[in-house]
Amino acid sequence: MINSDAGVIIQARMGSSRLPGKSLMKIGSKTLIDHVIERCLAAAPVDKVFLATTDQSEDKILVDHVASKYGLIVFQGDKEDVRSRYEAVAREYFIDKIVRITADDPFKDPKHIGESIRALDEDSVDYYNNFEIPIFPVGLDVESFRTKALLENIVRDSSSESKEHVTLGLRKSPIFVKKFCQGEPEFTNIRLTIDTPADLEFCKRLLQINPDMENLAFDWPTTRDALIAMGKR
């Protein structure tokens, strides 16, 4: 479990331009957002996992689903300024360290979430990710950062790109101490993220290889074994 001053913030919305409504589309017996939330809850208590979505009417169905099924704290904010949603949640709930999770990825490894917080704690860094150096398939991305670094970046960088992409300024700025995960690359050409109908179908087929990935087997080695069984090596 992550420590008490950290929070996992999941950003999601129903208005995807390429695959509208994907958050509530089924992969196996669960929706995409269910897969994402349950993997986060395997790494953090329910009061430390937040949904940050928009204040648009189209997202009401997502808010209602998440609040009723999981009891998560839900924040609704600006559609374009995604970074401001992270700022608002961190300020209101006194979060010192943030794990950023995008809700497109049904196969996140909870262990990676814990590792991202430990990287901040052990090395006194401001920003960490496991994708700057390609190691995992697209969709196993996890990044963490200190709230004070985020707030400083907000003051320094008001670009629309940083508002939309949240951590772009943290990654580019030389003033922040950064650390990136190291390891042997595996399956870095594989997409375990859902952005198109083809991505959705691929993830459905992968889950059929080992249905335990839906409920218990949330770790990357199990997902890797399923990819091997699909002949993706």
C-alpha positions in Angstrom: 0.0 0.0 0.0 1.1 3.6 -0.7 1.9 5.8 2.3 -0.6 8.2 3.8 0.6 11.5 2.2 0.2 10.1 -1.3 -2.8 9.8 -3.6 -3.7 8.1 -6.8 -5.6 10.4 -9.2 -7.3 8.8 -12.2 -8.1 11.1 -15.1 -11.1 10.0 -17.2 -13.8 11.4 -19.4 -16.5 10.1 -21.7 -15.8 12.5 -24.6 -12.9 10.7 -26.3 -12.7 11.9 -29.9 -11.6 8.6 -31.3 -13.6 6.2 -29.1 -16.4 8.1 -27.3 -17.7 6.5 -24.1 -14.8 4.1 -23.9 -14.6 4.4 -20.1 -17.8 2.4 -19.7 -17.2 -0.1 -22.5 -16.9 -3.7 -21.5 -13.6 -5.7 -21.4 -14.6 -9.1 -20.2 -17.3 -8.7 -17.5 -16.1 -5.2 -16.4 -16.0 -1.8 -17.9 -12.6 -0.2 -18.7 -12.9 2.2 -15.8 -13.6 -0.7 -13.5 -10.4 -2.4 -14.5 -8.4 0.7 -13.9 -9.9 1.5 -10.5 -9.6 -2.0 -9.1 -6.0 -2.2 -10.0 -5.4 1.2 -8.3 -7.3 -0.1 -5.2 -4.9 -3.0 -5.1 -2.2 -0.5 -4.4 -4.0 2.2 -2.3 -6.9 2.4 0.1 -10.2 3.7 -1.2 -9.8 7.1 0.5 -6.5 7.6 -1.4 -7.9 6.9 -4.9 -9.6 9.8 -6.7 -11.4 10.2 -10.0 -10.7 13.6 -11.8 -13.1 14.1 -14.6 -14.8 17.1 -16.3 -17.8 19.2 -15.4 -19.5 18.4 -18.7 -23.0 16.8 -18.6 -21.7 13.8 -20.7 -19.6 12.7 -17.7 -22.4 12.5 -15.2 -22.9 8.8 -16.1 -19.3 8.1 -15.4 -19.4 10.0 -12.1 -22.5 8.1 -11.0 -21.0 4.8 -11.9 -17.8 5.3 -10.0 -19.3 6.9 -7.0 -22.0 4.3 -6.5 -19.9 1.2 -7.3 -16.6 2.1 -5.5 -17.4 5.1 -3.3 -14.4 7.0 -4.6 -14.1 10.7 -4.2 -14.9 12.3 -7.5 -13.7 15.7 -8.6 -15.3 17.5 -11.6 -13.4 20.3 -13.2 -12.3 22.1 -16.4 -12.5 20.0 -19.6 -9.4 21.4 -21.2 -7.2 22.3 -18.1 -6.6 18.7 -16.9 -3.7 19.9 -14.7 -6.0 22.1 -12.7 -8.0 19.1 -11.7 -4.9 17.5 -10.2 -4.1 20.7 -8.4 -7.6 21.0 -7.0 -7.7 17.4 -5.7 -4.2 17.7 -4.1 -5.0 21.0 -2.4 -8.4 19.9 -1.1 -7.3 16.5 0.2 -3.8 17.4 1.4 -1.9 15.2 -0.9 1.9 15.7 -1.0 2.7 13.1 -3.6 0.6 12.2 -6.6 0.4 9.1 -8.8 -1.1 10.0 -12.1 -3.1 7.3 -13.8 -4.8 7.7 -17.2 -8.0 5.7 -17.5 -7.3 4.3 -21.0 -5.2 1.4 -19.6 -6.8 -1.8 -18.2 -3.6 -3.7 -17.4 -1.8 -1.4 -15.0 0.3 -3.2 -12.4 -0.4 -2.1 -8.8 3.2 -2.9 -8.0 4.3 -0.1 -10.4 2.2 2.4 -8.5 3.9 1.5 -5.2 7.3 1.7 -6.9 6.6 5.1 -8.2 5.9 6.5 -4.7 9.0 4.8 -3.2 11.1 6.4 -5.9 10.0 9.8 -4.7 10.6 8.8 -1.0 13.9 7.0 -1.4 15.7 9.3 -3.8 14.2 12.7 -2.9 13.1 13.3 -6.5 10.4 15.6 -7.8 9.2 13.5 -10.7 9.4 9.8 -11.7 8.1 7.7 -14.5 8.5 4.2 -15.9 8.1 5.1 -19.6 10.7 7.7 -20.4 13.0 4.8 -21.2 10.8 2.3 -23.1 10.6 -0.9 -21.0 6.9 -2.0 -21.0 4.1 -2.1 -23.4 2.3 1.2 -24.0 -0.4 1.3 -21.3 1.6 0.2 -18.3 2.7 3.8 -17.9 2.8 5.2 -14.3 4.2 8.5 -13.2 4.5 10.2 -9.8 5.4 13.7 -8.7 5.5 15.9 -5.6 2.6 18.3 -5.3 5.0 21.2 -4.5 6.7 20.5 -7.9 3.3 20.6 -9.7 2.4 23.9 -8.0 5.7 25.4 -8.9 5.3 24.3 -12.5 1.8 25.8 -12.7 3.3 29.2 -11.8 6.2 28.9 -14.3 4.3 27.3 -17.2 0.9 28.4 -18.3 1.0 26.8 -21.8 -2.1 25.1 -23.1 0.0 22.0 -23.7 1.1 21.7 -20.1 -2.5 22.3 -18.9 -3.7 19.4 -21.2 -0.9 17.0 -20.6 -0.4 17.7 -16.9 3.3 16.7 -16.4 4.8 18.0 -19.6 6.4 20.9 -17.9 7.7 18.7 -15.0 9.4 16.4 -17.5 11.0 19.2 -19.6 12.1 21.6 -16.9 15.7 21.4 -15.7 14.8 22.7 -12.3 13.1 19.5 -11.1 15.0 16.4 -10.0 13.8 13.5 -12.1 14.2 9.7 -12.0 13.3 7.2 -14.7 12.7 3.4 -14.3 15.5 1.3 -15.7 15.1 -2.3 -17.1 15.2 -4.7 -20.0 12.7 -3.7 -22.7 9.9 -6.2 -23.3 6.9 -5.9 -25.7 7.5 -2.2 -26.1 5.8 -2.4 -29.5 2.5 -3.7 -28.0 -0.4 -1.4 -27.2 -2.2 -2.2 -23.9 -4.0 1.1 -24.0 -7.5 1.8 -25.5 -7.7 4.6 -27.9 -9.3 2.9 -30.9 -11.8 0.0 -31.6 -8.8 -2.1 -32.6 -7.2 -1.5 -29.2 -10.4 -2.5 -27.5 -10.6 -5.8 -29.4 -7.0 -6.6 -28.8 -7.4 -6.1 -25.0 -10.5 -8.2 -25.0 -8.7 -11.1 -26.7 -5.7 -10.8 -24.3 -8.1 -11.0 -21.3 -9.6 -14.2 -22.7 -6.2 -15.9 -22.6 -6.2 -15.7 -18.8 -9.5 -14.5 -17.2 -7.8 -14.3 -13.8 -6.3 -11.0 -15.0 -9.8 -9.6 -14.5 -10.0 -10.2 -10.8 -6.7 -11.3 -9.1 -3.7 -11.5 -11.4 -3.0 -7.8 -11.8 0.8 -8.1 -12.1 2.9 -7.4 -15.3 4.4 -10.9 -15.3 1.0 -12.5 -15.7 0.1 -10.0 -18.5 3.5 -10.8 -20.2 2.7 -14.5 -20.0 -0.7 -13.9 -21.7 1.1 -12.0 -24.5 3.5 -14.8 -25.0 0.5 -17.2 -25.2 -1.0 -15.0 -27.9 2.3 -15.5 -29.9 3.4 -11.9 -29.5 6.9 -12.7 -28.5 
